[in-house]
Amino acid sequence: MKQIKIDSDFIKLDQLLKLADMVGSGGHAKSMIQEGEVKVNGKVEYQRGKKIRSNDTVEVEGFKIKVL
């Protein structure tokens, strides 16, 4: 599990995927999210602007990201 520390109250889902090097571009993040390939706290998420906060877990293709 990869851990990402954020300094603000939240980070948008597509930005987190780029920060964690899970995608190469915002367009790639958008398509993965819209195709239902991303889970937030165990549930499929379709909103690329979803606010991800500390203690949330994001999963992409079996890889997990824990936000600190």
All heavy atoms as TSV, in Angstrom:
chain	resi	resn	atom	element	x	y	z
A	1	MET	N	N	0.847	-1.182	0.000
A	1	MET	CA	C	0.000	0.000	0.000
A	1	MET	C	C	0.888	1.239	0.000
A	1	MET	O	O	1.792	1.364	0.802
A	1	MET	CB	C	-0.913	-0.001	1.229
A	1	MET	CG	C	-1.807	1.210	1.280
A	1	MET	SD	S	-2.907	1.295	2.717
A	1	MET	CE	C	-3.903	-0.128	2.490
A	2	LYS	N	N	0.591	2.119	-0.924
A	2	LYS	CA	C	1.325	3.379	-1.030
A	2	LYS	C	C	0.653	4.400	-0.119
A	2	LYS	O	O	-0.574	4.451	-0.038
A	2	LYS	CB	C	1.280	3.850	-2.485
A	2	LYS	CG	C	2.187	4.993	-2.806
A	2	LYS	CD	C	2.219	5.216	-4.308
A	2	LYS	CE	C	3.445	6.004	-4.672
A	2	LYS	NZ	N	3.642	6.087	-6.117
A	3	GLN	N	N	1.455	5.198	0.575
A	3	GLN	CA	C	0.903	6.225	1.452
A	3	GLN	C	C	1.257	7.603	0.899
A	3	GLN	O	O	2.395	7.854	0.536
A	3	GLN	CB	C	1.445	6.077	2.870
A	3	GLN	CG	C	1.014	4.782	3.520
A	3	GLN	CD	C	1.477	4.671	4.957
A	3	GLN	OE1	O	2.420	5.328	5.382
A	3	GLN	NE2	N	0.814	3.824	5.719
A	4	ILE	N	N	0.240	8.464	0.842
A	4	ILE	CA	C	0.406	9.830	0.345
A	4	ILE	C	C	-0.041	10.784	1.429
A	4	ILE	O	O	-1.154	10.685	1.937
A	4	ILE	CB	C	-0.441	10.067	-0.926
A	4	ILE	CG1	C	-0.050	9.119	-2.046
A	4	ILE	CG2	C	-0.355	11.520	-1.364
A	4	ILE	CD1	C	1.258	9.419	-2.720
A	5	LYS	N	N	0.842	11.709	1.795
A	5	LYS	CA	C	0.501	12.717	2.801
A	5	LYS	C	C	0.058	13.986	2.084
A	5	LYS	O	O	0.722	14.444	1.157
A	5	LYS	CB	C	1.715	13.006	3.683
A	5	LYS	CG	C	1.430	14.023	4.779
A	5	LYS	CD	C	2.581	14.098	5.752
A	5	LYS	CE	C	2.461	15.184	6.777
A	5	LYS	NZ	N	1.210	15.364	7.416
A	6	ILE	N	N	-1.078	14.532	2.507
A	6	ILE	CA	C	-1.543	15.796	1.930
A	6	ILE	C	C	-1.472	16.877	3.001
A	6	ILE	O	O	-1.616	16.605	4.188
A	6	ILE	CB	C	-2.969	15.678	1.349
A	6	ILE	CG1	C	-3.984	15.241	2.415
A	6	ILE	CG2	C	-2.985	14.709	0.173
A	6	ILE	CD1	C	-5.431	15.293	1.940
A	7	ASP	N	N	-1.234	18.107	2.564
A	7	ASP	CA	C	-1.089	19.228	3.496
A	7	ASP	C	C	-2.349	20.074	3.599
A	7	ASP	O	O	-2.408	20.996	4.398
A	7	ASP	CB	C	0.078	20.119	3.060
A	7	ASP	CG	C	1.409	19.386	3.145
A	7	ASP	OD1	O	1.575	18.561	4.065
A	7	ASP	OD2	O	2.278	19.637	2.284
A	8	SER	N	N	-3.357	19.751	2.788
A	8	SER	CA	C	-4.612	20.506	2.822
A	8	SER	C	C	-5.718	19.615	3.375
A	8	SER	O	O	-5.489	18.458	3.710
A	8	SER	CB	C	-4.957	20.984	1.410
A	8	SER	OG	O	-5.039	19.886	0.534
A	9	ASP	N	N	-6.933	20.147	3.451
A	9	ASP	CA	C	-8.066	19.375	3.978
A	9	ASP	C	C	-8.431	18.204	3.071
A	9	ASP	O	O	-8.901	17.177	3.542
A	9	ASP	CB	C	-9.294	20.272	4.144
A	9	ASP	CG	C	-9.145	21.265	5.281
A	9	ASP	OD1	O	-8.287	21.031	6.158
A	9	ASP	OD2	O	-9.876	22.265	5.286
A	10	PHE	N	N	-8.231	18.384	1.753
A	10	PHE	CA	C	-8.593	17.335	0.802
A	10	PHE	C	C	-7.776	17.482	-0.470
A	10	PHE	O	O	-7.122	18.498	-0.705
A	10	PHE	CB	C	-10.094	17.388	0.471
A	10	PHE	CG	C	-10.508	18.628	-0.276
A	10	PHE	CD1	C	-10.454	18.682	-1.658
A	10	PHE	CD2	C	-10.956	19.749	0.410
A	10	PHE	CE1	C	-10.825	19.833	-2.344
A	10	PHE	CE2	C	-11.333	20.898	-0.261
A	10	PHE	CZ	C	-11.265	20.936	-1.649
A	11	ILE	N	N	-7.842	16.445	-1.304
A	11	ILE	CA	C	-7.276	16.476	-2.648
A	11	ILE	C	C	-8.310	15.821	-3.554
A	11	ILE	O	O	-9.000	14.884	-3.136
A	11	ILE	CB	C	-5.907	15.750	-2.703
A	11	ILE	CG1	C	-5.266	15.887	-4.077
A	11	ILE	CG2	C	-6.041	14.284	-2.303
A	11	ILE	CD1	C	-3.817	15.394	-4.137
A	12	LYS	N	N	-8.446	16.317	-4.761
A	12	LYS	CA	C	-9.405	15.716	-5.687
A	12	LYS	C	C	-8.864	14.378	-6.176
A	12	LYS	O	O	-7.658	14.183	-6.301
A	12	LYS	CB	C	-9.676	16.655	-6.855
A	12	LYS	CG	C	-10.437	17.895	-6.426
A	12	LYS	CD	C	-10.763	18.768	-7.593
A	12	LYS	CE	C	-11.533	20.004	-7.133
A	12	LYS	NZ	N	-11.851	20.884	-8.258
A	13	LEU	N	N	-9.782	13.472	-6.449
A	13	LEU	CA	C	-9.425	12.113	-6.819
A	13	LEU	C	C	-8.471	12.061	-8.010
A	13	LEU	O	O	-7.458	11.364	-7.963
A	13	LEU	CB	C	-10.692	11.297	-7.118
A	13	LEU	CG	C	-10.499	9.847	-7.531
A	13	LEU	CD1	C	-9.694	9.075	-6.492
A	13	LEU	CD2	C	-11.846	9.191	-7.762
A	14	ASP	N	N	-8.762	12.810	-9.070
A	14	ASP	CA	C	-7.886	12.756	-10.243
A	14	ASP	C	C	-6.495	13.286	-9.926
A	14	ASP	O	O	-5.487	12.755	-10.393
A	14	ASP	CB	C	-8.502	13.472	-11.445
A	14	ASP	CG	C	-8.820	14.939	-11.211
A	14	ASP	OD1	O	-8.829	15.395	-10.051
A	14	ASP	OD2	O	-9.085	15.638	-12.215
A	15	GLN	N	N	-6.410	14.305	-9.076
A	15	GLN	CA	C	-5.106	14.856	-8.680
A	15	GLN	C	C	-4.322	13.857	-7.845
A	15	GLN	O	O	-3.105	13.730	-7.987
A	15	GLN	CB	C	-5.300	16.154	-7.895
A	15	GLN	CG	C	-5.886	17.276	-8.718
A	15	GLN	CD	C	-6.240	18.491	-7.876
A	15	GLN	OE1	O	-6.462	18.389	-6.679
A	15	GLN	NE2	N	-6.306	19.648	-8.513
A	16	LEU	N	N	-5.018	13.121	-6.988
A	16	LEU	CA	C	-4.355	12.106	-6.168
A	16	LEU	C	C	-3.757	11.009	-7.042
A	16	LEU	O	O	-2.634	10.578	-6.804
A	16	LEU	CB	C	-5.338	11.500	-5.169
A	16	LEU	CG	C	-4.770	10.350	-4.335
A	16	LEU	CD1	C	-3.689	10.856	-3.383
A	16	LEU	CD2	C	-5.863	9.635	-3.576
A	17	LEU	N	N	-4.491	10.574	-8.041
A	17	LEU	CA	C	-3.983	9.526	-8.929
A	17	LEU	C	C	-2.719	9.981	-9.648
A	17	LEU	O	O	-1.780	9.203	-9.818
A	17	LEU	CB	C	-5.052	9.113	-9.937
A	17	LEU	CG	C	-6.300	8.456	-9.355
A	17	LEU	CD1	C	-7.294	8.136	-10.461
A	17	LEU	CD2	C	-5.960	7.222	-8.557
A	18	LYS	N	N	-2.671	11.257	-10.046
A	18	LYS	CA	C	-1.460	11.785	-10.688
A	18	LYS	C	C	-0.318	11.890	-9.679
A	18	LYS	O	O	0.808	11.502	-9.974
A	18	LYS	CB	C	-1.741	13.156	-11.319
A	18	LYS	CG	C	-2.600	13.068	-12.561
A	18	LYS	CD	C	-2.675	14.379	-13.314
A	18	LYS	CE	C	-3.448	15.403	-12.549
A	18	LYS	NZ	N	-3.654	16.663	-13.282
A	19	LEU	N	N	-0.620	12.391	-8.491
A	19	LEU	CA	C	0.399	12.547	-7.443
A	19	LEU	C	C	1.013	11.206	-7.054
A	19	LEU	O	O	2.211	11.107	-6.808
A	19	LEU	CB	C	-0.222	13.222	-6.209
A	19	LEU	CG	C	0.702	13.502	-5.034
A	19	LEU	CD1	C	1.778	14.521	-5.427
A	19	LEU	CD2	C	-0.091	14.035	-3.853
A	20	ALA	N	N	0.210	10.174	-7.046
A	20	ALA	CA	C	0.669	8.837	-6.660
A	20	ALA	C	C	1.303	8.081	-7.829
A	20	ALA	O	O	1.658	6.916	-7.692
A	20	ALA	CB	C	-0.498	8.035	-6.092
A	21	ASP	N	N	1.425	8.737	-8.981
A	21	ASP	CA	C	1.996	8.120	-10.191
A	21	ASP	C	C	1.213	6.898	-10.653
A	21	ASP	O	O	1.779	5.959	-11.206
A	21	ASP	CB	C	3.468	7.757	-9.987
A	21	ASP	CG	C	4.356	8.969	-9.839
A	21	ASP	OD1	O	4.082	9.988	-10.493
A	21	ASP	OD2	O	5.323	8.908	-9.061
A	22	MET	N	N	-0.093	6.903	-10.439
A	22	MET	CA	C	-0.944	5.806	-10.886
A	22	MET	C	C	-1.388	6.033	-12.338
A	22	MET	O	O	-1.790	5.094	-13.013
A	22	MET	CB	C	-2.175	5.672	-9.994
A	22	MET	CG	C	-1.856	5.379	-8.545
A	22	MET	SD	S	-0.903	3.884	-8.275
A	22	MET	CE	C	-2.104	2.646	-8.652
A	23	VAL	N	N	-1.340	7.289	-12.778
A	23	VAL	CA	C	-1.694	7.656	-14.155
A	23	VAL	C	C	-0.666	8.656	-14.669
A	23	VAL	O	O	-0.014	9.342	-13.888
A	23	VAL	CB	C	-3.115	8.270	-14.246
A	23	VAL	CG1	C	-4.169	7.270	-13.852
A	23	VAL	CG2	C	-3.228	9.513	-13.393
A	24	GLY	N	N	-0.570	8.745	-15.977
A	24	GLY	CA	C	0.388	9.668	-16.576
A	24	GLY	C	C	-0.170	11.044	-16.853
A	24	GLY	O	O	0.571	12.009	-17.010
A	25	SER	N	N	-1.514	11.145	-16.902
A	25	SER	CA	C	-2.129	12.432	-17.232
A	25	SER	C	C	-3.511	12.538	-16.610
A	25	SER	O	O	-4.096	11.535	-16.189
A	25	SER	CB	C	-2.254	12.572	-18.748
A	25	SER	OG	O	-3.207	11.652	-19.243
A	26	GLY	N	N	-4.022	13.747	-16.608
A	26	GLY	CA	C	-5.373	13.973	-16.098
A	26	GLY	C	C	-6.417	13.286	-16.964
A	26	GLY	O	O	-7.425	12.800	-16.464
A	27	GLY	N	N	-6.166	13.228	-18.273
A	27	GLY	CA	C	-7.089	12.555	-19.176
A	27	GLY	C	C	-7.175	11.063	-18.900
A	27	GLY	O	O	-8.253	10.469	-18.952
A	28	HIS	N	N	-6.036	10.467	-18.592
A	28	HIS	CA	C	-6.009	9.038	-18.259
A	28	HIS	C	C	-6.771	8.806	-16.955
A	28	HIS	O	O	-7.543	7.851	-16.842
A	28	HIS	CB	C	-4.562	8.559	-18.152
A	28	HIS	CG	C	-4.423	7.089	-17.967
A	28	HIS	ND1	N	-3.343	6.532	-17.352
A	28	HIS	CD2	C	-5.235	6.049	-18.300
A	28	HIS	CE1	C	-3.497	5.212	-17.317
A	28	HIS	NE2	N	-4.634	4.904	-17.891
A	29	ALA	N	N	-6.565	9.681	-15.974
A	29	ALA	CA	C	-7.281	9.570	-14.702
A	29	ALA	C	C	-8.785	9.670	-14.936
A	29	ALA	O	O	-9.560	8.867	-14.405
A	29	ALA	CB	C	-6.822	10.661	-13.739
A	30	LYS	N	N	-9.190	10.633	-15.754
A	30	LYS	CA	C	-10.614	10.837	-16.042
A	30	LYS	C	C	-11.232	9.581	-16.654
A	30	LYS	O	O	-12.306	9.140	-16.225
A	30	LYS	CB	C	-10.774	12.020	-16.999
A	30	LYS	CG	C	-12.201	12.293	-17.409
A	30	LYS	CD	C	-12.275	13.445	-18.389
A	30	LYS	CE	C	-13.689	13.647	-18.881
A	30	LYS	NZ	N	-13.769	14.740	-19.868
A	31	SER	N	N	-10.564	8.990	-17.629
A	31	SER	CA	C	-11.131	7.810	-18.279
A	31	SER	C	C	-11.199	6.617	-17.331
A	31	SER	O	O	-12.183	5.876	-17.330
A	31	SER	CB	C	-10.356	7.460	-19.551
A	31	SER	OG	O	-9.050	7.030	-19.256
A	32	MET	N	N	-10.182	6.428	-16.499
A	32	MET	CA	C	-10.202	5.315	-15.536
A	32	MET	C	C	-11.354	5.469	-14.544
A	32	MET	O	O	-12.033	4.508	-14.222
A	32	MET	CB	C	-8.873	5.239	-14.778
A	32	MET	CG	C	-7.726	4.744	-15.625
A	32	MET	SD	S	-6.217	4.586	-14.677
A	32	MET	CE	C	-6.556	3.066	-13.812
A	33	ILE	N	N	-11.556	6.694	-14.076
A	33	ILE	CA	C	-12.625	6.963	-13.110
A	33	ILE	C	C	-13.991	6.746	-13.771
A	33	ILE	O	O	-14.859	6.068	-13.220
A	33	ILE	CB	C	-12.495	8.389	-12.534
A	33	ILE	CG1	C	-11.210	8.489	-11.695
A	33	ILE	CG2	C	-13.720	8.756	-11.701
A	33	ILE	CD1	C	-10.782	9.900	-11.369
A	34	GLN	N	N	-14.176	7.283	-14.973
A	34	GLN	CA	C	-15.462	7.156	-15.664
A	34	GLN	C	C	-15.789	5.710	-16.031
A	34	GLN	O	O	-16.949	5.342	-16.134
A	34	GLN	CB	C	-15.479	8.027	-16.919
A	34	GLN	CG	C	-15.567	9.496	-16.603
A	34	GLN	CD	C	-15.583	10.374	-17.840
A	34	GLN	OE1	O	-15.149	9.968	-18.914
A	34	GLN	NE2	N	-16.071	11.585	-17.677
A	35	GLU	N	N	-14.759	4.890	-16.214
A	35	GLU	CA	C	-14.973	3.482	-16.566
A	35	GLU	C	C	-15.150	2.593	-15.334
A	35	GLU	O	O	-15.271	1.379	-15.449
A	35	GLU	CB	C	-13.812	2.984	-17.424
A	35	GLU	CG	C	-13.802	3.621	-18.802
A	35	GLU	CD	C	-12.574	3.273	-19.621
A	35	GLU	OE1	O	-11.858	2.322	-19.258
A	35	GLU	OE2	O	-12.330	3.963	-20.620
A	36	GLY	N	N	-15.144	3.201	-14.142
A	36	GLY	CA	C	-15.402	2.452	-12.920
A	36	GLY	C	C	-14.225	1.634	-12.431
A	36	GLY	O	O	-14.402	0.650	-11.717
A	37	GLU	N	N	-13.013	2.048	-12.780
A	37	GLU	CA	C	-11.814	1.307	-12.404
A	37	GLU	C	C	-11.206	1.768	-11.079
A	37	GLU	O	O	-10.184	1.236	-10.652
A	37	GLU	CB	C	-10.765	1.424	-13.511
A	37	GLU	CG	C	-11.211	0.823	-14.827
A	37	GLU	CD	C	-10.194	0.996	-15.938
A	37	GLU	OE1	O	-9.002	1.166	-15.633
A	37	GLU	OE2	O	-10.600	0.966	-17.104
A	38	VAL	N	N	-11.829	2.764	-10.440
A	38	VAL	CA	C	-11.267	3.338	-9.212
A	38	VAL	C	C	-12.276	3.186	-8.070
A	38	VAL	O	O	-13.459	3.495	-8.231
A	38	VAL	CB	C	-10.922	4.832	-9.422
A	38	VAL	CG1	C	-10.339	5.433	-8.163
A	38	VAL	CG2	C	-9.955	5.003	-10.587
A	39	LYS	N	N	-11.780	2.725	-6.935
A	39	LYS	CA	C	-12.617	2.603	-5.742
A	39	LYS	C	C	-12.102	3.552	-4.665
A	39	LYS	O	O	-10.899	3.716	-4.488
A	39	LYS	CB	C	-12.574	1.183	-5.183
A	39	LYS	CG	C	-13.246	0.154	-6.052
A	39	LYS	CD	C	-13.191	-1.213	-5.399
A	39	LYS	CE	C	-13.858	-2.262	-6.253
A	39	LYS	NZ	N	-13.795	-3.595	-5.612
A	40	VAL	N	N	-13.043	4.151	-3.940
A	40	VAL	CA	C	-12.718	4.997	-2.794
A	40	VAL	C	C	-13.394	4.367	-1.586
A	40	VAL	O	O	-14.616	4.192	-1.576
A	40	VAL	CB	C	-13.208	6.448	-2.993
A	40	VAL	CG1	C	-12.941	7.280	-1.744
A	40	VAL	CG2	C	-12.535	7.067	-4.210
A	41	ASN	N	N	-12.594	3.991	-0.606
A	41	ASN	CA	C	-13.095	3.332	0.600
A	41	ASN	C	C	-13.981	2.122	0.260
A	41	ASN	O	O	-15.019	1.898	0.867
A	41	ASN	CB	C	-13.840	4.324	1.488
A	41	ASN	CG	C	-12.942	5.445	1.964
A	41	ASN	OD1	O	-11.763	5.247	2.226
A	41	ASN	ND2	N	-13.484	6.645	2.057
A	42	GLY	N	N	-13.538	1.366	-0.758
A	42	GLY	CA	C	-14.218	0.130	-1.110
A	42	GLY	C	C	-15.382	0.253	-2.076
A	42	GLY	O	O	-15.962	-0.744	-2.486
A	43	LYS	N	N	-15.747	1.473	-2.461
A	43	LYS	CA	C	-16.876	1.681	-3.370
A	43	LYS	C	C	-16.388	2.297	-4.672
A	43	LYS	O	O	-15.556	3.207	-4.659
A	43	LYS	CB	C	-17.922	2.612	-2.744
A	43	LYS	CG	C	-18.571	2.039	-1.503
A	43	LYS	CD	C	-19.594	3.005	-0.956
A	43	LYS	CE	C	-20.216	2.460	0.324
A	43	LYS	NZ	N	-21.167	3.399	0.908
A	44	VAL	N	N	-16.930	1.837	-5.793
A	44	VAL	CA	C	-16.569	2.398	-7.089
A	44	VAL	C	C	-16.962	3.868	-7.115
A	44	VAL	O	O	-18.075	4.239	-6.725
A	44	VAL	CB	C	-17.252	1.630	-8.240
A	44	VAL	CG1	C	-16.973	2.299	-9.579
A	44	VAL	CG2	C	-16.780	0.189	-8.263
A	45	GLU	N	N	-16.033	4.721	-7.578
A	45	GLU	CA	C	-16.268	6.161	-7.621
A	45	GLU	C	C	-16.197	6.644	-9.067
A	45	GLU	O	O	-15.248	6.316	-9.782
A	45	GLU	CB	C	-15.218	6.890	-6.770
A	45	GLU	CG	C	-15.392	8.384	-6.712
A	45	GLU	CD	C	-16.756	8.806	-6.203
A	45	GLU	OE1	O	-17.110	8.439	-5.075
A	45	GLU	OE2	O	-17.466	9.512	-6.951
A	46	TYR	N	N	-17.205	7.419	-9.499
A	46	TYR	CA	C	-17.268	7.905	-10.869
A	46	TYR	C	C	-17.013	9.411	-10.987
A	46	TYR	O	O	-17.029	9.941	-12.078
A	46	TYR	CB	C	-18.630	7.578	-11.487
A	46	TYR	CG	C	-18.868	6.088	-11.628
A	46	TYR	CD1	C	-19.624	5.397	-10.685
A	46	TYR	CD2	C	-18.335	5.377	-12.689
A	46	TYR	CE1	C	-19.838	4.030	-10.808
A	46	TYR	CE2	C	-18.548	4.011	-12.820
A	46	TYR	CZ	C	-19.297	3.350	-11.877
A	46	TYR	OH	O	-19.512	1.998	-11.996
A	47	GLN	N	N	-16.792	10.094	-9.864
A	47	GLN	CA	C	-16.570	11.537	-9.880
A	47	GLN	C	C	-15.077	11.827	-9.778
A	47	GLN	O	O	-14.462	11.540	-8.758
A	47	GLN	CB	C	-17.264	12.206	-8.700
A	47	GLN	CG	C	-18.760	12.078	-8.695
A	47	GLN	CD	C	-19.353	12.737	-7.458
A	47	GLN	OE1	O	-19.026	13.875	-7.143
A	47	GLN	NE2	N	-20.193	12.011	-6.760
A	48	ARG	N	N	-14.513	12.413	-10.819
A	48	ARG	CA	C	-13.070	12.684	-10.770
A	48	ARG	C	C	-12.739	13.800	-9.779
A	48	ARG	O	O	-11.633	13.891	-9.296
A	48	ARG	CB	C	-12.532	13.003	-12.154
A	48	ARG	CG	C	-13.003	14.309	-12.713
A	48	ARG	CD	C	-12.409	14.564	-14.054
A	48	ARG	NE	N	-12.722	15.918	-14.478
A	48	ARG	CZ	C	-12.359	16.439	-15.612
A	48	ARG	NH1	N	-11.666	15.731	-16.457
A	48	ARG	NH2	N	-12.683	17.661	-15.924
A	49	GLY	N	N	-13.714	14.638	-9.461
A	49	GLY	CA	C	-13.504	15.725	-8.513
A	49	GLY	C	C	-13.831	15.347	-7.075
A	49	GLY	O	O	-13.864	16.212	-6.199
A	50	LYS	N	N	-14.083	14.069	-6.830
A	50	LYS	CA	C	-14.397	13.592	-5.478
A	50	LYS	C	C	-13.315	14.052	-4.513
A	50	LYS	O	O	-12.122	13.898	-4.778
A	50	LYS	CB	C	-14.492	12.064	-5.493
A	50	LYS	CG	C	-14.560	11.406	-4.147
A	50	LYS	CD	C	-15.936	11.456	-3.581
A	50	LYS	CE	C	-15.993	10.654	-2.273
A	50	LYS	NZ	N	-17.177	10.935	-1.530
A	51	LYS	N	N	-13.721	14.617	-3.395
A	51	LYS	CA	C	-12.761	15.091	-2.397
A	51	LYS	C	C	-12.263	13.921	-1.562
A	51	LYS	O	O	-13.040	13.233	-0.914
A	51	LYS	CB	C	-13.397	16.152	-1.503
A	51	LYS	CG	C	-13.729	17.426	-2.234
A	51	LYS	CD	C	-14.409	18.435	-1.337
A	51	LYS	CE	C	-14.750	19.684	-2.120
A	51	LYS	NZ	N	-15.497	20.646	-1.293
A	52	ILE	N	N	-10.957	13.710	-1.601
A	52	ILE	CA	C	-10.325	12.639	-0.849
A	52	ILE	C	C	-9.642	13.281	0.354
A	52	ILE	O	O	-8.874	14.228	0.213
A	52	ILE	CB	C	-9.288	11.890	-1.724
A	52	ILE	CG1	C	-9.929	11.406	-3.034
A	52	ILE	CG2	C	-8.667	10.748	-0.945
A	52	ILE	CD1	C	-11.086	10.448	-2.858
A	53	ARG	N	N	-9.944	12.756	1.522
A	53	ARG	CA	C	-9.432	13.333	2.773
A	53	ARG	C	C	-8.540	12.335	3.499
A	53	ARG	O	O	-8.443	11.175	3.104
A	53	ARG	CB	C	-10.602	13.734	3.663
A	53	ARG	CG	C	-11.537	14.736	2.998
A	53	ARG	CD	C	-12.733	15.079	3.870
A	53	ARG	NE	N	-13.732	15.850	3.162
A	53	ARG	CZ	C	-13.659	17.165	2.941
A	53	ARG	NH1	N	-12.637	17.854	3.369
A	53	ARG	NH2	N	-14.628	17.783	2.299
A	54	SER	N	N	-7.887	12.800	4.557
A	54	SER	CA	C	-7.039	11.922	5.362
A	54	SER	C	C	-7.819	10.690	5.804
A	54	SER	O	O	-9.012	10.780	6.104
A	54	SER	CB	C	-6.529	12.658	6.601
A	54	SER	OG	O	-5.651	13.686	6.209
A	55	ASN	N	N	-7.149	9.559	5.821
A	55	ASN	CA	C	-7.693	8.253	6.203
A	55	ASN	C	C	-8.534	7.589	5.116
A	55	ASN	O	O	-9.024	6.484	5.329
A	55	ASN	CB	C	-8.475	8.311	7.522
A	55	ASN	CG	C	-7.576	8.705	8.675
A	55	ASN	OD1	O	-6.449	8.246	8.773
A	55	ASN	ND2	N	-8.063	9.575	9.527
A	56	ASP	N	N	-8.709	8.231	3.959
A	56	ASP	CA	C	-9.399	7.581	2.848
A	56	ASP	C	C	-8.428	6.616	2.167
A	56	ASP	O	O	-7.215	6.830	2.165
A	56	ASP	CB	C	-9.894	8.599	1.819
A	56	ASP	CG	C	-11.153	9.328	2.270
A	56	ASP	OD1	O	-11.824	8.843	3.203
A	56	ASP	OD2	O	-11.469	10.377	1.673
A	57	THR	N	N	-8.983	5.571	1.577
A	57	THR	CA	C	-8.188	4.612	0.821
A	57	THR	C	C	-8.726	4.557	-0.599
A	57	THR	O	O	-9.929	4.440	-0.812
A	57	THR	CB	C	-8.282	3.204	1.454
A	57	THR	OG1	O	-7.813	3.275	2.797
A	57	THR	CG2	C	-7.437	2.208	0.683
A	58	VAL	N	N	-7.819	4.674	-1.559
A	58	VAL	CA	C	-8.179	4.631	-2.975
A	58	VAL	C	C	-7.529	3.395	-3.575
A	58	VAL	O	O	-6.364	3.106	-3.303
A	58	VAL	CB	C	-7.695	5.913	-3.697
A	58	VAL	CG1	C	-7.961	5.830	-5.186
A	58	VAL	CG2	C	-8.378	7.137	-3.102
A	59	GLU	N	N	-8.278	2.660	-4.385
A	59	GLU	CA	C	-7.757	1.446	-4.996
A	59	GLU	C	C	-7.899	1.528	-6.512
A	59	GLU	O	O	-8.955	1.865	-7.027
A	59	GLU	CB	C	-8.524	0.230	-4.481
A	59	GLU	CG	C	-7.970	-1.081	-4.967
A	59	GLU	CD	C	-8.666	-2.282	-4.352
A	59	GLU	OE1	O	-9.412	-2.116	-3.366
A	59	GLU	OE2	O	-8.468	-3.382	-4.877
A	60	VAL	N	N	-6.793	1.229	-7.197
A	60	VAL	CA	C	-6.762	1.218	-8.658
A	60	VAL	C	C	-6.048	-0.048	-9.108
A	60	VAL	O	O	-4.881	-0.256	-8.741
A	60	VAL	CB	C	-6.005	2.445	-9.212
A	60	VAL	CG1	C	-5.997	2.430	-10.733
A	60	VAL	CG2	C	-6.595	3.736	-8.694
A	61	GLU	N	N	-6.749	-0.882	-9.863
A	61	GLU	CA	C	-6.160	-2.108	-10.414
A	61	GLU	C	C	-5.432	-2.940	-9.350
A	61	GLU	O	O	-4.339	-3.440	-9.566
A	61	GLU	CB	C	-5.216	-1.763	-11.564
A	61	GLU	CG	C	-5.913	-1.095	-12.729
A	61	GLU	CD	C	-4.974	-0.665	-13.836
A	61	GLU	OE1	O	-3.748	-0.618	-13.619
A	61	GLU	OE2	O	-5.474	-0.364	-14.928
A	62	GLY	N	N	-6.023	-3.036	-8.174
A	62	GLY	CA	C	-5.444	-3.846	-7.103
A	62	GLY	C	C	-4.414	-3.133	-6.250
A	62	GLY	O	O	-3.981	-3.655	-5.227
A	63	PHE	N	N	-3.977	-1.945	-6.651
A	63	PHE	CA	C	-3.029	-1.160	-5.861
A	63	PHE	C	C	-3.789	-0.191	-4.975
A	63	PHE	O	O	-4.730	0.454	-5.421
A	63	PHE	CB	C	-2.074	-0.377	-6.762
A	63	PHE	CG	C	-1.196	-1.248	-7.603
A	63	PHE	CD1	C	-1.488	-1.451	-8.940
A	63	PHE	CD2	C	-0.073	-1.877	-7.062
A	63	PHE	CE1	C	-0.687	-2.263	-9.730
A	63	PHE	CE2	C	0.734	-2.692	-7.837
A	63	PHE	CZ	C	0.424	-2.880	-9.174
A	64	LYS	N	N	-3.372	-0.092	-3.722
A	64	LYS	CA	C	-4.073	0.782	-2.779
A	64	LYS	C	C	-3.202	1.984	-2.406
A	64	LYS	O	O	-1.990	1.880	-2.274
A	64	LYS	CB	C	-4.445	0.023	-1.515
A	64	LYS	CG	C	-5.513	-1.018	-1.742
A	64	LYS	CD	C	-5.956	-1.659	-0.469
A	64	LYS	CE	C	-7.060	-2.673	-0.739
A	64	LYS	NZ	N	-7.524	-3.302	0.494
A	65	ILE	N	N	-3.902	3.110	-2.224
A	65	ILE	CA	C	-3.279	4.358	-1.801
A	65	ILE	C	C	-3.972	4.774	-0.510
A	65	ILE	O	O	-5.198	4.910	-0.490
A	65	ILE	CB	C	-3.440	5.479	-2.842
A	65	ILE	CG1	C	-2.932	5.030	-4.211
A	65	ILE	CG2	C	-2.761	6.750	-2.368
A	65	ILE	CD1	C	-3.413	5.906	-5.341
A	66	LYS	N	N	-3.219	4.978	0.547
A	66	LYS	CA	C	-3.764	5.473	1.819
A	66	LYS	C	C	-3.386	6.933	1.948
A	66	LYS	O	O	-2.214	7.289	1.825
A	66	LYS	CB	C	-3.186	4.657	2.981
A	66	LYS	CG	C	-3.625	5.119	4.341
A	66	LYS	CD	C	-5.053	4.713	4.621
A	66	LYS	CE	C	-5.402	5.028	6.071
A	66	LYS	NZ	N	-6.752	4.645	6.389
A	67	VAL	N	N	-4.366	7.788	2.169
A	67	VAL	CA	C	-4.120	9.223	2.306
A	67	VAL	C	C	-3.922	9.548	3.778
A	67	VAL	O	O	-4.732	9.176	4.626
A	67	VAL	CB	C	-5.283	10.043	1.696
A	67	VAL	CG1	C	-5.020	11.536	1.858
A	67	VAL	CG2	C	-5.473	9.687	0.233
A	68	LEU	N	N	-2.826	10.223	4.046
A	68	LEU	CA	C	-2.489	10.605	5.431
A	68	LEU	C	C	-2.727	12.083	5.660
A	68	LEU	O	O	-2.681	12.868	4.766
A	68	LEU	CB	C	-1.019	10.283	5.715
A	68	LEU	CG	C	-0.593	8.847	5.444
A	68	LEU	CD1	C	0.907	8.701	5.678
A	68	LEU	CD2	C	-1.361	7.883	6.340
